[in-house]
Amino acid sequence: MQSWSCIVGGMLVVLEASAQPPVALMHVALSGDQSKTVEVVQSSIDFDIRAGLVLVEAVLEGSPGLFVIDTGAPGLILNQKPEGSEDLNARGVTGSMEVEEVRVEEFRVGSVRFSNLRAYKIDLSHLEERLQRKIDGLIGYDVLKEMEMVLDYPARTMTLLPLFGSDLIAGRRGEYLDFSLVNHIPAVSGQLGKRDILLGLDTGAGANVLNTSLGRPYRLKNGKVSKLRGANRNTRRSAVVQAPVVIEGIENSENPLDYWLMDLSQLHTDLDRPIDGVLGFPFLKQGKWSIHYGDQKIYLWNSL
């Protein structure tokens, strides 16, 4: 029986105001950051891919750094050791972690500039060890919702557009996926057999994931098991199956992809609604697409 490892990055890094167990989604804390200011100027930047994660350069307080684009993270996560807080906790798919809320005076990605932005310190040193790169943090929902982000995986280019008025939207194919927000996580509908399912879309996941109970009927892929790494240092062993998941809005999406099985039940009490799995790099890498939080749509684009 073979074994290998994979990263499920910041998704299901759920941040929570005290009282309830942490789970990286800021229920109360992410109600909206009214004090920040945003200037969105259309721009394109190249990105790198390591272990299925999208890495881009950005500038934090005047210093350039490398960040992971993570639609599963609740906001800007800084790779710094937190002092911890009794009022805020975080938990991911592999356990809990300490977190500290801070304010960032200036953050820039491409030509998009944020001032007085709320951010969270979490120790991500284990991610650096896995990627063999210095990682300064994760860029998640509270940043990405202010623009339309176009990811062209084949060309490894990210384009950031204003939410309205860009001429570049002519490049959309006319096909799209509707999504809803489960806390900060964009979630799309699908089917597995006769069952309707809800899947989180996570650029911070190096693998597709299914809740263990859904994947049991399907054949193990070559008898393999894996180790999934979450937002903390913990790992979990996971079987890998090929499951014929069909995604609503995408033609010919019934071709089976690999899904790593994980018990997600611990997250369901912290989410607005339970999710049945995660669509990560193996699904997202197939083309060029954008996410528009205002429209709540994933738009499919023509590649050059």
Secondary structure as the mmCIF struct_conf table of DSSP 4:
data_model
#
loop_
_struct_conf.conf_type_id
_struct_conf.id
_struct_conf.beg_label_comp_id
_struct_conf.beg_label_asym_id
_struct_conf.beg_label_seq_id
_struct_conf.end_label_comp_id
_struct_conf.end_label_asym_id
_struct_conf.end_label_seq_id
STRN STRN1 SER A 3 ILE A 7
STRN STRN2 VAL A 8 VAL A 8
BEND BEND1 GLY A 10 GLY A 10
TURN_TY1_P TURN_TY1_P1 MET A 11 LEU A 12
STRN STRN3 VAL A 14 ALA A 17
TURN_TY1_P TURN_TY1_P2 SER A 18 ALA A 19
BEND BEND2 GLN A 20 GLN A 20
BEND BEND3 ALA A 24 LEU A 25
TURN_TY1_P TURN_TY1_P3 HIS A 27 LEU A 30
BEND BEND4 SER A 31 SER A 31
TURN_TY1_P TURN_TY1_P4 GLN A 34 SER A 35
STRN STRN4 THR A 37 GLU A 39
STRN STRN5 SER A 43 ASP A 46
STRN STRN6 ASP A 48 ARG A 50
TURN_TY1_P TURN_TY1_P5 ALA A 51 GLY A 52
STRN STRN7 LEU A 53 LEU A 60
TURN_TY1_P TURN_TY1_P6 GLU A 61 GLY A 62
STRN STRN8 SER A 63 ILE A 69
TURN_TY1_P TURN_TY1_P7 THR A 71 GLY A 72
BEND BEND5 ALA A 73 GLY A 75
STRN STRN9 LEU A 76 ASN A 79
BEND BEND6 GLN A 80 GLN A 80
BEND BEND7 GLU A 86 ASP A 87
STRN STRN10 LEU A 88 GLY A 92
TURN_TY1_P TURN_TY1_P8 VAL A 93 THR A 94
STRN STRN11 GLY A 95 MET A 97
STRN STRN12 GLU A 100 VAL A 109
TURN_TY1_P TURN_TY1_P9 GLY A 110 SER A 111
STRN STRN13 VAL A 112 ILE A 122
HELX_RH_AL_P HELX_RH_AL_P1 SER A 125 LEU A 131
TURN_TY1_P TURN_TY1_P10 GLN A 132 GLN A 132
BEND BEND8 ARG A 133 ARG A 133
STRN STRN14 GLY A 137 ILE A 139
HELX_RH_AL_P HELX_RH_AL_P2 TYR A 141 LEU A 144
TURN_TY1_P TURN_TY1_P11 LYS A 145 GLU A 146
BEND BEND9 MET A 147 MET A 147
STRN STRN15 GLU A 148 ASP A 152
TURN_TY1_P TURN_TY1_P12 TYR A 153 ARG A 156
STRN STRN16 THR A 157 LEU A 161
BEND BEND10 LEU A 163 PHE A 164
HELX_RH_3T_P HELX_RH_3T_P1 ASP A 167 GLY A 171
STRN STRN17 ARG A 172 ASP A 178
STRN STRN18 SER A 180 VAL A 182
TURN_TY1_P TURN_TY1_P13 ASN A 183 HIS A 184
STRN STRN19 ILE A 185 LEU A 192
TURN_TY1_P TURN_TY1_P14 GLY A 193 LYS A 194
STRN STRN20 ARG A 195 LEU A 201
TURN_TY1_P TURN_TY1_P15 THR A 203 GLY A 204
STRN STRN21 ALA A 205 ALA A 205
BEND BEND11 GLY A 206 ALA A 207
STRN STRN22 VAL A 209 ASN A 211
HELX_RH_AL_P HELX_RH_AL_P3 THR A 212 GLY A 215
TURN_TY1_P TURN_TY1_P16 ARG A 216 PRO A 217
BEND BEND12 TYR A 218 TYR A 218
HELX_LH_PP_P HELX_LH_PP_P1 ARG A 219 ARG A 219
STRN STRN23 LEU A 220 ARG A 229
BEND BEND13 ALA A 231 ARG A 233
STRN STRN24 THR A 235 ALA A 243
STRN STRN25 VAL A 245 ILE A 247
TURN_TY1_P TURN_TY1_P17 GLU A 248 GLY A 249
TURN_TY1_P TURN_TY1_P18 GLU A 251 GLU A 254
BEND BEND14 ASN A 255 ASN A 255
STRN STRN26 LEU A 257 MET A 262
HELX_RH_AL_P HELX_RH_AL_P4 SER A 265 HIS A 268
TURN_TY1_P TURN_TY1_P19 THR A 269 ASP A 270
BEND BEND15 LEU A 271 ARG A 273
STRN STRN27 GLY A 277 LEU A 279
HELX_RH_AL_P HELX_RH_AL_P5 PHE A 281 LEU A 284
TURN_TY1_P TURN_TY1_P20 LYS A 285 GLN A 286
BEND BEND16 GLY A 287 GLY A 287
STRN STRN28 LYS A 288 HIS A 292
TURN_TY1_P TURN_TY1_P21 TYR A 293 GLN A 296
STRN STRN29 LYS A 297 TRP A 301
#
